[in-house]
Every structure is written in structure tokens, then in C-alpha cells.
């Protein structure tokens, strides 16, 4: 996954950092398989451990539980796509 910020991101509060982190997180949870999601998470950890250690730690603890939806068949994953949250 190419890093939208390049090798160095500006300050941690910047839009570029938020967007880059968002893209990494999205790649994890929209991966095509659990194996791929874990690979993306490993990339996330490598990229952000130094700059955002609390974010990495926050996601590292529950990542396996967060990815349990991968046990469901693909056709079931879209079950709630039309659900509108009020």
C-alpha cells in the first residue's frame, strides 16, 4: 500500500496524517480476506508505530476480535449495507 504521506508526514494533527491513517484502517477492514487484513495491519503497525504508538497499541490489542466478521461467507457480509442508522 503506497503511503499517501510519503516517508515523512507533517505534524500529527494534520489533515494528511488523518487521511493516511484512515486509508490504512480502511484497507484493514475492507480487505478481501482475514489473512490480507492482518497483512495490512502489519503494514499499519510498521508505518505508524513511531509516529502514533497509542493508535497502534489501541488497535493491536483487539485486532483479532475485530476481524471475526471474516468467518462469515462473503454473501453475508453485505447483509446490513441497506440498513439506515437513525
C-alpha positions as CSV (number, residue, x, y, z in Angstrom):
1,X,0.0,0.0,0.0
2,X,1.6,3.3,-1.0
3,X,1.9,5.8,1.8
4,X,-0.1,8.9,1.0
5,X,2.2,11.0,3.2
6,X,5.4,9.7,1.8
7,X,8.3,8.9,4.1
8,X,7.6,11.8,6.5
9,X,4.2,13.2,7.4
10,X,3.7,16.7,8.8
11,X,2.5,17.2,12.4
12,X,0.3,14.6,13.9
13,X,-2.8,16.8,13.9
14,X,-2.6,17.5,10.2
15,X,-5.2,16.5,7.6
16,X,-2.6,14.5,5.7
17,X,-1.9,12.3,8.7
18,X,-5.6,11.8,9.5
19,X,-6.3,10.9,5.9
20,X,-3.3,8.5,5.7
21,X,-4.3,6.7,8.9
22,X,-7.9,6.5,7.7
23,X,-6.7,4.9,4.4
24,X,-4.6,2.3,6.3
25,X,-7.5,1.5,8.6
26,X,-9.9,1.2,5.7
27,X,-7.6,-1.2,3.9
28,X,-7.6,-3.5,7.0
29,X,-11.4,-3.6,7.4
30,X,-12.2,-3.8,3.7
31,X,-9.6,-6.4,2.9
32,X,-10.6,-9.4,0.8
33,X,-9.7,-11.9,3.5
34,X,-8.6,-12.1,7.1
35,X,-5.1,-13.0,6.0
36,X,-4.9,-9.9,3.9
37,X,-6.4,-7.8,6.7
38,X,-3.6,-9.0,9.0
39,X,-1.0,-8.1,6.4
40,X,-2.5,-4.6,6.1
41,X,-2.5,-4.3,9.9
42,X,1.2,-5.3,10.0
43,X,1.9,-2.5,7.4
44,X,-0.1,-0.1,9.6
45,X,2.0,-1.0,12.6
46,X,5.3,-0.7,10.7
47,X,4.3,2.7,9.3
48,X,2.7,4.3,12.4
49,X,4.4,2.7,15.4
50,X,6.9,5.5,15.7
51,X,4.6,8.5,15.0
52,X,1.4,7.2,16.6
53,X,2.2,4.5,19.1
54,X,-1.0,4.9,21.0
55,X,-3.1,4.4,17.9
56,X,-1.1,1.2,17.1
57,X,-1.5,-0.1,20.7
58,X,-5.2,0.8,20.7
59,X,-5.9,-1.4,17.7
60,X,-3.3,-4.1,18.3
61,X,-5.0,-5.5,21.4
62,X,-8.4,-6.3,19.9
63,X,-7.4,-6.7,16.2
64,X,-8.2,-10.4,16.1
65,X,-11.6,-9.9,17.6
66,X,-12.3,-7.0,15.3
67,X,-11.7,-9.3,12.3
68,X,-14.0,-12.1,13.3
69,X,-16.5,-11.0,10.7
70,X,-14.3,-12.7,8.1
71,X,-15.6,-16.1,9.4
72,X,-18.9,-15.3,7.7
73,X,-19.5,-16.2,4.0
74,X,-18.9,-13.3,1.6
75,X,-22.5,-13.0,0.6
76,X,-23.5,-12.4,4.3
77,X,-21.0,-9.5,4.8
78,X,-23.2,-7.1,2.9
79,X,-26.3,-8.0,4.9
80,X,-26.6,-4.6,6.6
81,X,-25.5,-2.5,3.7
82,X,-29.0,-1.2,3.2
83,X,-29.6,-0.6,6.9
84,X,-30.0,3.1,7.6
85,X,-28.9,4.2,11.1
86,X,-31.1,6.9,12.6
